[in-house]
Amino acid sequence: MTLINPFIEANFPKNIDVLYAMNHGSHQWGFASPNSDYDLLCLSRYNDVREYADLFSQETTLSFLDSYTYMNIPVSYQVWDFKKYLQLLWQGNAQTYELLFPSEEVPAYRGLPKSIDVPLKELTRHHLSNMPREFAYNYYGLASKCYRQRIVNTGETINTKKYLYIIRPILVAYSVLNTGLPSSLRLNKLLSEHHYLVKDVLPEISEIFKAKIEDKLHDLEHSRISKLDKWIEESLEDLKLNIESLPKYNYNTNDRREFKYLFRQLITF
């Protein structure tokens, strides 16, 4: 995939190094259509270490979102530097995991050097698996917000593909509650793994899934599906109860020390 190279050359300031890039969104989640946009998540750093203050200060945090078109393909991109990544990881942000652990079907465009790839992935797995309440709640929040904005507040006629963007984080949240980390990020695998949860609505989900990947847009404009609405609302309520029954993560001095140590490695290697 050559999307990332012209993107970096054309859009980035010269004082920033892009060290990692992966394709997020529907491509990563297994329900992209032939005309789906590309959503890039990137890790970067200032190439002058003097730009950085302490990890837990707010100064010199690099984060921006933009879009462009390459060969008639819309490309959106979100960029974090290592400092922003570690601050989000500290809070249990779901995208930190999805950025570093893309599915085998859609590997990263540009990988990190092994000397920092291994310790960053180890810290990410360790930290998130120890805070299932915060990690799962992040996915719960993504699903709840999307349901409210894209289904409830849209009216009677909706684009039913939005159901997929709600169902997937719900199932990932259940996966986190069961095992500490997502078993998969791809919807088809999550549906198979959690068949006992979705069996009553699987025909409806499968129909939307098929229309989405075949790009049959006329089949996706539809009135709200009450059976799916009911399943989503019940699942969100159940998730919230299960998540809130877990203890809050107890941050300690060792956590802070590990994060600061890795931060120094990331900006100086």
Salt bridges, closest charged atoms under 4 A:
ASP48 OD2 - ARG50 NH2 2.99
ASP54 OD1 - LYS260 NZ 3.27
GLU98 OE1 - HIS24 NE2 2.91
GLU98 OE2 - ARG168 NH2 3.02
GLU105 OE1 - ARG186 NE 3.68
GLU105 OE2 - LYS189 NZ 3.15
ASP117 OD1 - LYS121 NZ 3.49
GLU193 OE2 - HIS194 NE2 3.45
GLU204 OE2 - LYS227 NZ 3.60
GLU214 OE2 - LYS210 NZ 3.19
GLU214 OE1 - LYS216 NZ 2.96
ASP219 OD1 - HIS218 NE2 3.22
ASP229 OD2 - ARG224 NE 2.97
GLU234 OE2 - LYS230 NZ 2.72
